[in-house]
Amino acid sequence: MKNSLLIGLIVIAIAMIIIGISAKIAPPALTGVGFIIIAILFYKKKI
């Protein structure tokens, strides 16, 4: 469950960064970076 959530977050983050860069708008790219940070924090959290 944890791995599938991490993979989903990373895929969405990469897609949003690509959309933001290709359309030259900042909000999707920043949200993608935020998703990567959330994924890293979730990965480090010990459950």
Backbone torsions as a table, in degrees:
resi	resn	phi	psi	omega
1	MET	NA	-45.6	-179.0
2	LYS	-64.3	-41.9	-179.1
3	ASN	-66.3	-39.4	-179.9
4	SER	-67.3	-36.1	176.4
5	LEU	-65.2	-42.8	178.7
6	LEU	-63.0	-43.9	179.3
7	ILE	-62.9	-42.3	178.0
8	GLY	-61.5	-44.4	178.6
9	LEU	-62.2	-42.6	-179.4
10	ILE	-66.2	-41.5	179.4
11	VAL	-63.5	-45.3	178.7
12	ILE	-63.4	-41.0	180.0
13	ALA	-61.5	-45.9	-179.9
14	ILE	-63.8	-42.6	179.0
15	ALA	-61.7	-42.8	-178.8
16	MET	-68.6	-36.9	177.0
17	ILE	-64.9	-43.2	179.2
18	ILE	-63.3	-43.8	178.7
19	ILE	-62.3	-44.5	-179.7
20	GLY	-62.9	-40.8	-179.3
21	ILE	-71.8	-42.5	-177.5
22	SER	-68.4	-33.8	179.4
23	ALA	-91.0	-4.8	179.6
24	LYS	58.2	44.4	173.9
25	ILE	-126.5	139.9	-171.5
26	ALA	-78.8	-39.1	-172.1
27	PRO	-55.8	-44.8	178.2
28	PRO	-65.1	-36.4	179.5
29	ALA	-66.1	-40.5	178.6
30	LEU	-67.7	-37.0	177.2
31	THR	-65.4	-38.4	176.6
32	GLY	-61.8	-41.2	176.8
33	VAL	-64.4	-40.2	177.3
34	GLY	-61.8	-40.4	177.9
35	PHE	-63.9	-37.1	177.9
36	ILE	-65.5	-40.8	178.0
37	ILE	-63.6	-42.6	177.9
38	ILE	-61.6	-42.0	179.6
39	ALA	-63.2	-40.8	178.9
40	ILE	-64.3	-45.1	179.3
41	LEU	-64.5	-39.2	178.5
42	PHE	-65.7	-37.9	179.1
43	TYR	-65.5	-37.8	-178.0
44	LYS	-78.1	-19.1	-178.2
45	LYS	-69.1	131.6	-179.1
46	LYS	-95.1	118.0	180.0
47	ILE	-107.1	NA	NA
